Amino acid sequence: MNARPTRFSSAVFATKAALLRAHRSLTDIANPVPRHSQYADTSFPFLAAQSITPLWTDESPSEQWYQRSKVENLRLAAARLDNCHIPAGQTFSFWRQVGKATARKGYQRGRMLQEGCMIPAVGGGLCQLSNALYQVALDSGCTILERHRHSRLVPGSATAANRDATVAWNYIDLRFRPPADMQLCVELTAEQLTVSLRSNVATSRPLPIIESPPPPIGPDHACDTCGQTDCFRQHSHAEIERL
C-alpha cells in the first residue's frame, strides 16, 4: 500500500505536474499533433477491434455520486471522439481530440487515481475510456506511440492484464498510429461503454471483443472509506458534493 499522502508530497506532485504540462505544451507547439475530423461515414465496413465495458461497477452508497459523475464525464468525452477519422500513419492523441476536461465544459467530479489514492477530481473516470481506446488500438494493429500504466495495480482490472492506459491533462497522453484509415466509434448506452475501431480494409486478425469491467474502488483507497481520518484529503461526502 502506498504511503499516506501529505500536503508537502501533494505540493511536490502538483509542481512536477505543472512543469510536465508546460513541457508538453512547448513540445506540441514544436511538433503539432492534428485534431481529426468527425463525421458519419459508411465507408468503414470492417470492425477491426471492439471493447465493451459496463458503466456502473460499484453499488456502494458512498460511490453512487461519483459513478454518476463519471458517466457524465464519459458522455462528454465520447462526443469528441465518436466518428473520428484517423488516416493511416497519422498520430491520434487522446487529449488533442478530447481537449482539457474542465467544469466550464460540464465535466464533473469523478474518481481519479493520484499518489495511490482514488480522489475526487473534475473529469475523473475518463480512464475507463482511455483503457478501452488502448485495447482496441492494440488489438487492431496500431502502433502505440505513448501509453502510461496506472500507478496502482488493481486485481482483476485492465491494469492486472497490462492492458490499461491512464491519462492526465496534458502530459500523460495516449497516442497511436493506425496501419490503415480507421474510424473511431464511441457509444454510451444506459448500461455500457462501447469503443470500436472500424477499417476500410479487411483484416485476418481474429476480432477481439473485451468485456472486462473495471472492479469497484477498494475501500482502502477511497477517501470516504479508507479509514485514514488524519489524512488532509479526508472529506465527508457532503463536503465533496458542495465543491
Disulfide bonds with the S-S distance in Angstrom:
none
